[in-house]
Amino acid sequence: MRVKRRKKASRYRGSHTHGRGFKKKARGSGHQGGKGMAGTGKRGDAKKTLILNMDERYFKRDKALRRGTIAPKLEAMNLEAISRHIPSLMKKGFAKEVKGVFEINLKGYKVLGEGNVHQKLVITADAASKSAIEKVKKAGGEIIIKQ
C-alpha cells in the first residue's frame, strides 16, 4: 500500500515553462484575459466560444440611446372568426349579450375585415382596419378603438 503519492508538479522540475509554452503566459491571468468573465467583451477571442453559447443579452444595448417608443405587436382577428366563435368568447368572458347586441372585448387585438358579419356587434379593440369598421357599421354595430 502506497502512503505518499508523487505530485505531478515534480515532472516540471527544471523546466522553464512547466508545459505552458511561452514563459509570459504563465504569469498571473494575463494569457486567459483575467479571472471569471473578464476579457469577454467584443474582442474577447480567448473566451469566444463561451460567449457565443450565452444568451443574446450578454452584449447589451443601452436603452437610453434608443429613440422613440416601439409600438406593441397586436394579435390579428378576422370578423368571420369573431362571428363564428361568439359562443366560445361568451364562455371565456370576452363577450356578453345585451338586448340582442353582442358586446365583445378584444383588448390586445386588431380587428381585420375578412369575412362577413350578420349580427349586431359592439367590439372594443386596440385597432381595426377600415374595411372591418365599414362591415360592422353595415350590420348595425360599431367598433370602439381604445389604446
Buried (B, 14 or more C-beta within 10 A) or exposed (E): EEEEEEEEEEEEEEEEEEEBEEEEEBEEEEBEBBEEBEBBEEEBEBBEEEBEEEEEEEEEEEEEEEEEEEEEEBEEBBBBBBBEBBEEBBEEEBBEEEEEBBBBBBEEBBBBBBBEBEBBBBBBBBBBBEEBBEBBEEBBBBBEEEE
